[in-house]
Amino acid sequence: QVQLVESGGGLVQAGGSLRLSCTASGSIFSNNALWYCRAPGKQRELVAASDVSGSSYYAAPVKGRITISRDDNNAKSTLYLQMDSLKPEETDGYYCNVNVNGKDYWGQGTQVTVST
């Protein structure tokens, strides 16, 4: 059983930065970890992913402005999303996701609001 808790969201002006965190109750070092965004009534969209080999993937709209990183140890793992040069259209709930032994786990999300 893995529990994920996101934090770090908030209100920021366009062009500003936020650093989101996702803390796992257990270690997820042997699993890929991802950040999604989802606005109410819309489908979730993949923002960034981090795999266990150290490789990262970024959706085209955020490439160059967002960095995913992770801190894994035997006790717990934390996934980060550094978001720079934020745009109003990136106002969304942001969720971390990990699949462990074939089961998907999600956090409750953290809201990012970017004002003009």
C-alpha positions as CSV (number, residue, x, y, z in Angstrom):
1,Q,0.0,0.0,0.0
2,V,1.4,3.4,-1.0
3,Q,0.0,6.7,0.0
4,L,0.9,9.9,-1.9
5,V,0.5,13.4,-0.5
6,E,1.1,16.4,-2.8
7,S,1.9,19.9,-1.5
8,G,3.4,23.1,-2.8
9,G,0.6,24.4,-4.9
10,G,-0.8,28.0,-4.5
11,L,-1.5,31.2,-6.2
12,V,1.3,32.7,-8.3
13,Q,1.5,35.5,-10.9
14,A,2.2,34.6,-14.6
15,G,5.9,34.1,-15.0
16,G,6.3,33.0,-11.4
17,S,7.5,29.7,-10.0
18,L,6.3,26.9,-7.8
19,R,7.8,23.7,-6.5
20,L,5.4,20.9,-6.0
21,S,6.2,17.9,-3.8
22,C,4.7,14.5,-3.6
23,T,5.7,12.4,-0.6
24,A,5.1,8.7,-0.7
25,S,4.5,6.7,2.5
26,G,6.7,4.0,1.2
27,S,9.7,3.8,-1.1
28,I,8.9,3.9,-4.8
29,F,12.5,3.9,-5.9
30,S,11.9,0.9,-8.2
31,N,8.9,2.5,-10.0
32,N,8.3,5.2,-12.5
33,A,6.7,8.3,-11.1
34,L,4.6,10.8,-12.9
35,W,2.9,14.2,-12.6
36,Y,-0.4,14.9,-14.2
37,C,-2.6,18.0,-14.3
38,R,-6.4,18.1,-14.5
39,A,-8.8,20.9,-14.6
40,P,-12.4,20.3,-13.4
41,G,-14.4,18.6,-16.1
42,K,-11.4,17.8,-18.3
43,Q,-9.3,14.8,-18.8
44,R,-6.0,14.5,-17.0
45,E,-2.9,15.3,-19.0
46,L,0.6,14.0,-18.4
47,V,3.0,16.8,-17.5
48,A,6.3,14.9,-16.7
49,A,7.6,11.5,-15.8
50,S,10.6,10.2,-14.1
51,D,11.8,6.6,-14.5
52,V,14.0,4.5,-12.4
53,S,16.9,4.8,-14.8
54,G,17.1,8.5,-14.2
55,S,15.5,9.5,-17.5
56,S,12.7,12.1,-17.6
57,Y,9.9,12.9,-20.0
58,Y,8.2,16.2,-20.4
59,A,5.1,17.2,-22.3
60,A,5.9,19.5,-25.2
61,P,4.1,22.6,-23.7
62,V,6.2,22.5,-20.5
63,K,9.6,21.4,-21.9
64,G,12.3,23.8,-20.8
65,R,10.3,25.3,-18.0
66,I,9.5,22.4,-15.8
67,T,11.8,19.9,-14.1
68,I,10.9,16.6,-12.5
69,S,13.2,15.1,-9.9
70,R,13.0,12.5,-7.2
71,D,14.6,11.7,-3.9
72,D,14.4,8.0,-3.2
73,N,15.6,6.1,-0.1
74,N,14.6,3.0,1.7
75,A,12.3,4.7,4.0
76,K,10.3,7.0,1.7
77,S,10.4,8.8,-1.6
78,T,9.6,12.3,-2.6
79,L,8.8,13.4,-6.2
80,Y,9.3,17.0,-7.1
81,L,8.1,19.2,-9.9
82,Q,9.8,22.6,-10.3
83,M,7.6,24.8,-12.3
84,D,9.1,28.1,-13.8
85,S,7.7,30.7,-16.1
86,L,4.2,29.6,-15.3
87,K,1.3,30.5,-17.6
88,P,-2.4,31.2,-16.7
89,E,-3.5,28.3,-18.8
90,E,-1.5,26.0,-16.5
91,T,-4.0,26.7,-13.7
92,D,-5.0,23.1,-12.7
93,G,-4.9,20.5,-10.1
94,Y,-1.6,18.6,-10.1
95,Y,-1.5,15.0,-9.1
96,C,1.4,12.5,-8.7
97,N,0.9,8.9,-9.8
98,V,2.9,5.8,-9.3
99,N,2.2,2.2,-10.4
100,V,3.4,-0.4,-7.9
101,N,3.0,-4.1,-8.6
102,G,0.3,-3.3,-11.2
103,K,-1.8,-1.0,-9.1
104,D,-2.1,2.7,-9.7
105,Y,-1.8,5.1,-6.8
106,W,-2.8,8.7,-6.8
107,G,-2.5,11.6,-4.4
108,Q,-5.3,14.0,-3.5
109,G,-3.7,16.7,-5.7
110,T,-2.5,20.2,-5.1
111,Q,-4.0,23.3,-6.8
112,V,-1.9,25.6,-8.9
113,T,-3.5,28.9,-9.8
114,V,-1.7,31.3,-12.1
115,S,-3.0,34.8,-12.3
116,T,-2.6,37.2,-15.2
